[in-house]
Amino acid sequence: MMTNISSQILGDKSELLVSGERARLFPVLAETSKEGRTLSILLACFETVDNFGKSLLSDLGVKVGAKTQIQTYTEVVLKKGGDKSVRPDGLIVVKTGATTWTALVEAKVGNSDLNTEQLENYLEIAKLNGIDALITISNQFAPLPTHHPVQLSAAALKKAKVAHWSWMYLLTQATLQMGNDEVKDREQRVILNEMVRFLSHPSAGVKGFDQMPAAWTNVTGTVQAGGAISVKSDEAQEVIGAWYQETRDLSLILSRQLGEDVNVKVSRAHVHDPELRMKDDLQTLASDNCLRAVFDVPNTAGVIDICADLRKRSVFSSMRVAAPTDRKSTKARLNWLVKQLQKSKPDDIHIRFIWPGRGQSTQHPLAVLRDRPEVAEEANKVVSSFEVVFFRDIGAKFAQRKNFITELEQTLADFYEQVGQHLKAWQPAAPRIKEDRSEPSDVNTEAIRANAEEAVQERDHQSNQSDSEESAV
């Protein structure tokens, strides 16, 4: 039975609800209500484990602090526009001082996907009730929490802000906070750990992105047959949308492997305009027959570029590093790089040489360069930077919806193990104290003035000598 909670809502939002249930760690729900059970447990942890809930809110741009209060509800019925047919799964209320922020929550588990019509109805309810945002949770992936896997109309998006979390993203964030000891309170750690165990169990319905859409086979087949991809085709757009989901899942997989927060790197223009991102990536797919993504891993030598080449049926992973300028020759600079990769298996690893100016880059296998580094040298040129490329030919598996995902995920993991974790960016050595300035007295005001006078005398002497030589001529 639902409990009337209108008087419990924080701040000036007390008139929002007709009824609802506080989110429970141990919800009493029917066996068929898997979504309600899973969401109730999540929201209860969101409210109870301070760092977990507040860090997720902060990622959405919500201002939170030490005194921020969070309350969460399930099975909510709103006063305006709410009925049994249009009823969000949850509500989050956040109060910081005199400011209150609210969000409706809609959750799906297992193979259930979010529905455009349903979400647009919830956005209308949000507008009617003065609610700030709609947060969706499902096994679908979005490149950023502020982007959305479902195409919503421009008119609907004006009614409230929209954000999306995948279940795997939430599970990853909880895992990272546990692993990095970010939750200090013992009881809160126990609660968060139990949530991780629950979401990790198959019965919770949480899963990663495991296959490309049916359009994948057709699009790859078109490229292999020498055909062109239309940027306006539904199949191409479906493939790009799936690529976004897979690259987000890739970043979460690597995050869990490293115990660090790995992100898909998106340009500022694309962060603010998801439609522009889709347009640009469709153009890249059509012109280059490639799917590309960039991953930002903390404390590495550079970002990781990954390219799935439809024409070559291969996956390329790479990192670029500047060559050390304190070494004068290409061979010496190459030795600096190869030494870093001495523990790497040379199979599938190639070194690309970036030369000054607009000259074309050159490339050699790591196995060859270990034995004969001189083969990379070019007359009158010194390499300016290196790109370490990891290449994997997938062959027939490339067009197979599930095998492509499996091979892609393994390729990125192998690249990081063989290359990414070993590379270090070059940086100049720290400056040393000059021999004639070894004591503080060598650089006091008297010494500086004496050095300046000596320099003037030396300059005058050289000038007089030059005048004498001209007179003699």
Buried (B, 14 or more C-beta within 10 A) or exposed (E): EEEEBBEBBBBEBBBBBBBBBBBBBEBEBEEEBBBBBBBBBBBBBBBBBBBBBBBBBEBBEBEBEEEBBBBBBBBBBBEBBBEEEBBBBBBBBBBBEEEBBBBBBBBBBBEBEBEEEBBBBBBBBBBBBBBBBBBBBBBBBBBBBBBBBBEBEEEBBEBBBBBBBBBBBBBBBBBBBBEEEBBEEEEBBEBBBEBBEBBEEEEBBBBBBEBBBEBBBBBBEBBBEEEEBEBEBEBBBBBBBBBBBBBBBBBBBBBBEBEBBBBBBBEEEBBEEBEEBBBBBBEBBBEEBBBBBBBBBEEBBBBBBBBBBBEBBBBBBBBBBBBBEEBEEBBBBBBBBBEBBEEBEBEBBBBBBBBEEEEEEBEBBBEBBEEEBEEBBEEEBBBBBBBBBBBBEBEEBBBBBEBBBBBBBEBBBBBBEBBBBBBEEBEEEEEEEEEEEEEEEBBEEEBEEEBEEEEEEEEEEEEEEEEEEEEEE
